[in-house]
Amino acid sequence: DAKTTQPPSMDCAEGRAANLPCNHSTISGNEYVYWYRQIHSQGPQYIIHGLKNNETNEMASLIITEDRKSSTLILPHATLRDTAVYYCIVRAVTGANNLFFGTGTRLTVIP
Amino acid sequence: GAVVSQHPSRVICKSGTSVKIECRSLDFQATTMFWYRQFPKKSLMLMATSNEGSKATYEQGVEKDKFLINHASLTLSTLTVTSAHPEDSSFYICSAYPASSGGTGELFFGEGSRLTVL
């Protein structure tokens, strides 16, 4: 799996959009970008994933640059319950490959 | 979404005893499950890949005789920490890969099991 680089921590005001960046400059053509988050003392929770097009679901939006070397996860209206560690992972969807977790970004939503 | 359940969620044991942690996929079949370990304020580290009906594949540095993995059915994998020591105290998390994922490769994670060895 290609490596990813994320800022170690970010703060966001409650109700504002949280934009979490991720660099994955060595991503291969067959690798997707996955985002998971982990709330304290819980297992990781899937958020969203994409290949090259921007994606949106009920939780978040994923913006992938045209060259695919970076992406941004957007939580449109952050709430206190969104405080967690967010992991950006790139992974080839060929077989049952595991996910390699980096250090992630610790997002703190401030009241 | 698919549900993966771990049991127990918390366990405290004495040094030298063995502890079994179960990971179940509740609404899908999983030919492959993964076991991770997470120390406080650290990221998840893959321990082993559990394959139904065959031996697990362990990551470098993980003792296979200490962390016994059994994947006897398509919905259950177990991790047994043998002769537990205080340094084995950690948060253990499993994930399961649906056999019929349709190619998205999404992994679903259990809630985690916190082991404390006294």
HADDOCK unambig.tbl for C-alpha pairs under 7 A between the chains (distance, minus, plus):
assign (segid A and resid 42 and name CA) (segid B and resid 111 and name CA) 5.25 0.50 0.50
assign (segid A and resid 42 and name CA) (segid B and resid 112 and name CA) 6.05 0.50 0.50
assign (segid A and resid 43 and name CA) (segid B and resid 93 and name CA) 6.48 0.50 0.50
assign (segid A and resid 43 and name CA) (segid B and resid 109 and name CA) 5.81 0.50 0.50
assign (segid A and resid 43 and name CA) (segid B and resid 110 and name CA) 5.61 0.50 0.50
assign (segid A and resid 43 and name CA) (segid B and resid 111 and name CA) 4.45 0.50 0.50
assign (segid A and resid 43 and name CA) (segid B and resid 112 and name CA) 5.35 0.50 0.50
assign (segid A and resid 44 and name CA) (segid B and resid 109 and name CA) 6.02 0.50 0.50
assign (segid A and resid 45 and name CA) (segid B and resid 109 and name CA) 6.95 0.50 0.50
assign (segid A and resid 93 and name CA) (segid B and resid 103 and name CA) 6.49 0.50 0.50
assign (segid A and resid 93 and name CA) (segid B and resid 104 and name CA) 6.27 0.50 0.50
assign (segid A and resid 93 and name CA) (segid B and resid 105 and name CA) 5.31 0.50 0.50
assign (segid A and resid 96 and name CA) (segid B and resid 32 and name CA) 6.63 0.50 0.50
assign (segid A and resid 96 and name CA) (segid B and resid 97 and name CA) 6.41 0.50 0.50
assign (segid A and resid 96 and name CA) (segid B and resid 105 and name CA) 6.89 0.50 0.50
assign (segid A and resid 98 and name CA) (segid B and resid 34 and name CA) 6.90 0.50 0.50
assign (segid A and resid 101 and name CA) (segid B and resid 43 and name CA) 6.41 0.50 0.50
assign (segid A and resid 101 and name CA) (segid B and resid 44 and name CA) 5.94 0.50 0.50
assign (segid A and resid 102 and name CA) (segid B and resid 43 and name CA) 6.46 0.50 0.50
assign (segid A and resid 103 and name CA) (segid B and resid 43 and name CA) 5.52 0.50 0.50
